[in-house]
Structure formats: structure tokens, C-alpha cells
Amino acid sequence: MVVHPPAGTQAGNQVIDLRSDTVTKPTEAMYERMRSAPLGDDGLDGDPTALDLERRTADLLGKEAGVFVPTCTMANLIAVLVQAQRADQILVGDNAHMLRMERGTSVFTGVCVRAVPGTAGAMDRNAVAEILTVDRGRIATALICLETSHNAAGGTVLPLAHMQAIRELANEDGIRVHVDGARIFNAAVALDIAPDRIASHADTVAICLSKGLSAPAGAVLAGPAETIRQARQMRKLLGGTQRQIGVLAAAGIEAIEVMRHRLGEDHARAARFSKALNAAGTTLRASAPETNIVQVDVSKTGRTSFEWVDALTANGVLTRTVNPALLRCVTHRHISEDDIDRAADVFLSLAGRERAA
Ligand SMILES: *Cc1c(COP(=O)(O)O)cnc(C)c1O
């Protein structure tokens, strides 16, 4: 993929962009659908293409209804606003995107956000049980928010048994479960199951159309009909109701009907990248990816992740840091096998080794 290199890049314009799957551009088929989509006023009587996307997404996730929103950040915020009252407590993983990146739940909702520790993106079940036991009758907990695949944990996928265990705890106290499923289709591909099997362990699910699915923008919140009716009103309050939004929803239909079926390619390339780094016997340690995110531990290399990002960028490979010890590399539709091999070569040459044959 050819992109304009950021300042400081010297390796010509054949940049390999591993920063995020959000960099993916719309496909030709998306532009075709966008051109021919039936349109209406989604703030008046509904845009037919947006309604179509909402129906298809709800069906795919086994939910009664869905609502199209501009971003998954807004979908997560609305999920909290319509399922928790002011001064209620909600439980969120301490490394969750909602907590660490979005923060709108803390800033705008008036709910008390309780961070729950966990491993590999999964909240500690016993910690959840303890919080609910201690707080029962004192503090009303309204919602538990899960995330799969888990962004900050390196694209890890919640085991269904874990989701079921959390759901059972929630059910005992009449607590709702929300899944931040920005990459739920990556999780479904990794588990080799239909997305509704994951979604069945939650009341509401947010999906993002503009990550590896390649739509230019958009997200959907799906759940019970009454909850989604309230979500639609809340979307209006937040300024998230748009007009002839079928032009974007059309790309979203292509994303969920077609593009989700190719995510396994991204996973295979992430695995190839991880193997190439680990096989060469350098001080670099790459995670074994479950989906399309590889975290590279650079703590033994004598350079921080910030220094690695700069050195890689100067050699045409774009990455991001997780913390001073960890780099994050994300595969997506514009990253070919050849790009993976070239990126691995750059890493290994900076670490003083050749890629293993
Ligand atoms: C990207 C992301 C979001 C937010 O999606 P936007 O559409 O960019 O607002 C939410 N949760 C997770 C896990 C994400 O990776």
C-alpha cells in the first residue's frame, strides 16, 4: 500500500502502515453500494439504507434491534447512558478501551466507573463476584462492560466460558452486560463461530464498521428493542442523528456482509509476522496473536518503544507504542504477505539479525 509518509520518513513512499486497522480505505464495492443506496432523512422518517444496515446487524448478532451511530465510541457511551442511571456503578476492565481511551463514560454520564483487574483482557471473575457481594444492598451496579477482541491486551479474544461466567454473575443481580465489540468479527473468526454466539452472552453489543472491515466510518449498537428505542433518542441528544446517512450505511452493509469474511487473512499475516520475529533469535519478543494485533516486547533490546517507533518510521514501517516496553503492530487489508516480510526484515535488521529462511 502506498501512503504519504509522515515527516521524518526517509525510505521513499512505500510505507508499511501497521499503526491500526482504522487506516483501511473503502473498497470499490463499497463505493458502488454508496452510489446506488436508497436514501432518506434519518432524522425524520428514517433512511432506508441505514435501517437496512441496522436490521442486518441486529440479525447477525441475534438481537432485536440496532441503531447506526457515527462511531463505536458513541455506541459505547449510549449503551451506558441508556442502561445505567446517574450514581449507579458500572464495572469495566481496567485496561478497557472505554476506560483508557474513550473516557466519555467517566466524563459525561454521572455513573461511577469501577475498574476491574484482569488477565489478557478478561476481568477477574472472582474480583467481579467480590465487588457484587460487598456492594449488594449498598451500591447499585447496573452494567458490566466486556471487550472482545481486546485492543490493549493485544487482540485477545474472550473465551465464551468466561463471558458466560460473567453473565451468570450479572444475572444473579439483574445487571445488564454490554460488549464493546468494536472487533467482535475478529473474535468470531478466531473462535470459528457465528457472531451471535458471542453476542448471546450480552444484552447490548457495539460494533465498529471502520476498523478491519474497511468502511470509512460508522458503528452500530444492537440490543433489545426497547433499549435501542431509548438509544435512538439518546443519539439525537448527543448530536449523533444524521440525515441521508445511507451513503455511509451502504459501506457498512458491505463491511458486515462481505468484508468480515476476509478477516482471517489479517490474522494469518499477524501470525506470520510474530513467527518471523521470534524465529530469528533476537532480543525482540512478539506475542502469539489470536487476531490481527501483535505486541512486540522491546524491553530487552536496550531501546524504548518510543525509540523503536522512530527508528522503524525512518525505515518506512509505521507502528505505535502501548507503553515504553511494548510496540503494537496491526495487520489489515492493505498489508500483504510481502509487506509482512519486509516489515519483519526492518525489525530484525534494527535488532542486528536477518530473518530466518
Ligand atoms: C476503535 C475502538 C473503539 C472506538 O471505535 P471508534 O469507531 O473509533 O469510535 C471502541 N472499542 C474498541 C475496543 C476499539 O478498538
Boltz pocket constraint, residues with backbone or C-beta under 6 A from the ligand:
constraints:
  - pocket:
      binder: B
      contacts: [[A, 70], [A, 71], [A, 72], [A, 73], [A, 74], [A, 97], [A, 98], [A, 147], [A, 149], [A, 150], [A, 151], [A, 180], [A, 182], [A, 183], [A, 208], [A, 210], [A, 211], [A, 218], [A, 219]]
      max_distance: 6.0
